[in-house]
Amino acid sequence: MNTLKAWGGAIAAASMMVVLGGCAATPSTETTAANQATLDNRAPFLPSALFPGSAQRFDAWHCEPAQQHLVTATNANDLRLWSLHGAWRLPQAVVASGARYQDGEISFWNRGEKALVETPRGQLQCSLAEQRDALTRAEKPGVMLFGQGNEPGWTVALANDTPTLTLEMNYGEERLQLPYMVSVMDNEAGRVVIENADVEPFFRVRIDAGACFDNMSGKPFPARVTLTYGGEQYSGCGQGIAP
């Protein structure tokens, strides 16, 4: 278990213990601020872990020995790294060859199509598997976050100016544009849950920062998106879109 997966799982388990051992959940300051924005008819700010930064591309890495899959986005002075368990931002470090990024005991050393990932629990040897250009506002005008899934094809788009969600189902045959409220906003975890308040039909969208791969194309994304609509639950991937 000397892998990033085990390390991330330990953090997740510790976080769960804190939650289970605490008091009844109350809205966080972040959630309250996000809902105040929606009451003012403004789109809330989303966690930075859902965005590529200034990077123009996402890279998918397949790693051994534990069949771990990672997603990265390289910026001018740092690297954003997503695993199945969360997201990290690693500043660039000085190295003789290749490009190395490190934050404490976590590092990502990229040498062409190979990379070495080091964590407190061991090392991962990674190979570049897939790439995808990051979505831009030019491609998705007015959209702050875009999510998608397959079979049947669906998309969700959060507007960048107002708390409005556009939902398309069955490959665009059904299209709805509805207001939403924020039930969870956790910037540190990169988690957002939005839903309609008293408007029908009911929907809920949960967005979690973490490596996600389109189940048809294998293309990499920095967020997992879970849509609940019409009594069904759908899983897909998504990406925040910066101006």
VENWO-V988046 format. One record per pair of residues at least 12 apart in sequence whose C-alpha atoms are under 7 Angstrom apart, sorted by sequence separation. I is the first residue (numbers start at 1). J is the second residue. If there is no record, write none. Layout:
# VENWO-V988046
I_J / I_J
This chain:
# VENWO-V988046
59_71 / 60_72 / 70_82 / 71_83 / 78_90 / 79_91 / 90_102 / 91_103 / 98_110 / 99_111 / 106_118 / 107_119 / 114_126 / 115_127 / 145_157 / 146_158 / 155_167 / 156_168 / 165_177 / 166_178 / 182_194 / 193_205 / 194_206 / 210_222 / 211_223 / 212_224 / 224_236 / 225_237 / 58_71 / 59_72 / 70_83 / 78_91 / 90_103 / 98_111 / 106_119 / 114_127 / 145_158 / 155_168 / 164_177 / 165_178 / 181_194 / 182_195 / 193_206 / 209_222 / 210_223 / 224_237 / 225_238 / 58_72 / 59_73 / 69_83 / 77_91 / 78_92 / 105_119 / 113_127 / 114_128 / 143_157 / 144_158 / 154_168 / 155_169 / 164_178 / 165_179 / 180_194 / 181_195 / 192_206 / 193_207 / 209_223 / 210_224 / 223_237 / 224_238 / 58_73 / 77_92 / 105_120 / 113_128 / 143_158 / 144_159 / 154_169 / 164_179 / 165_180 / 180_195 / 181_196 / 192_207 / 208_223 / 209_224 / 223_238 / 57_73 / 143_159 / 144_160 / 153_169 / 154_170 / 163_179 / 164_180 / 180_196 / 181_197 / 191_207 / 192_208 / 207_223 / 208_224 / 221_237 / 222_238 / 223_239 / 142_159 / 143_160 / 153_170 / 154_171 / 163_180 / 179_196 / 180_197 / 191_208 / 207_224 / 208_225 / 221_238 / 222_239 / 55_73 / 142_160 / 152_170 / 153_171 / 190_208 / 191_209 / 207_225 / 221_239 / 55_74 / 152_171 / 190_209 / 206_225 / 207_226 / 55_75 / 205_225 / 206_226 / 52_73 / 54_75 / 205_226 / 206_227 / 53_75 / 79_101 / 205_227 / 214_236 / 78_101 / 204_227 / 205_228 / 214_237 / 204_228 / 213_237 / 203_228 / 204_229 / 212_237 / 203_229 / 202_229 / 49_87 / 65_124 / 64_124 / 63_124 / 64_125 / 63_125 / 64_126 / 3_66 / 5_68 / 63_126 / 62_126 / 63_127 / 61_126 / 62_127 / 61_127 / 62_128 / 61_128 / 62_129 / 60_128 / 61_129 / 60_129 / 60_130 / 59_130 / 60_131 / 59_131 / 58_131 / 59_132 / 57_131 / 58_132 / 57_132 / 58_133 / 9_85 / 57_133 / 58_134 / 8_85 / 56_133 / 57_134 / 56_134 / 147_225 / 149_235 / 132_219 / 149_236 / 131_219 / 132_220 / 148_236 / 149_237 / 130_219 / 131_220 / 147_236 / 148_237 / 147_237 / 148_238 / 147_238 / 146_238 / 147_239 / 146_239 / 145_239 / 146_240 / 145_240 / 144_240 / 145_241 / 144_241 / 143_241 / 144_242 / 137_241 / 136_241 / 135_241 / 137_243 / 7_121 / 4_119 / 4_121 / 43_160 / 3_121 / 43_161 / 2_121 / 3_122 / 42_161 / 43_162 / 2_122 / 3_123 / 42_162 / 43_163 / 3_124 / 41_162 / 42_163 / 41_163 / 87_209 / 86_209 / 87_210 / 86_210 / 38_163 / 85_210 / 84_210 / 83_210 / 84_211 / 82_210 / 83_211 / 82_211 / 47_187 / 50_190 / 71_211 / 82_222 / 49_190 / 70_211 / 38_181 / 47_190 / 35_181 / 35_182 / 34_182 / 71_220 / 31_182 / 71_222 / 31_183 / 31_184 / 31_185 / 30_185 / 30_186 / 50_209 / 49_209 / 60_220 / 59_220 / 58_220 / 50_222 / 50_223 / 51_239 / 50_239 / 51_240 / 50_240 / 51_241 / 51_242
